[in-house]
Amino acid sequence: DSGNVYATDWRHRCVQKFDNSGNFLAKWGSYGSDDGKFVAPTGIAVDASGNVYVYDGSRIQKFDCSGNFLTNWGDWSLESGGFELPVDIAIDVAGNIYVVEEINHRIQKFDNSGNYLTMWGSKGSGDGEFQWPSGIAVDTAGNVYVADPVNCRIQKFDSSGNFLMKWGS
């Protein structure tokens, strides 16, 4: 709502905050694996309350809009709730977080506190399968769109991960 823009800065291991005219407002983070620090911040999303979610290698970190650390979750694991280099993140209107894992060919869904809710996808070319998924978006109705570039398509799911349709060639 404030119109601010947040960007991850992988090289400097921080998050930068700008107003909607591009004026620098703040930055937070430094190199490290402690809470509020980053090893490789590469993705970011902001929820309706202004909380900022950053994926950083094998974990998601949550901050308030001023950069104060709130919580994190995830580890290097193939189990539910674990990550292996997530590549994109999206948040629905209810505040649920969707994470794309390119290497594991799957989507994971969490509530805004980091509690694991569900997961879907596997390697392949069938409906609901992915080969190196690379992007995700959620519409206001809760539908989830996943870019599946090796299969040359976009797949659409409901918020529970049920396949709805696909397009592309």
Helices and strands as residue ranges (DSSP letters): E 5-9, E 14-18, E 24-28, E 41-46, E 52-56, E 59-63, E 69-73, E 86-91, E 97-101, E 106-110, E 116-120, E 135-138, E 144-148, G 149-151, E 153-157, E 163-167
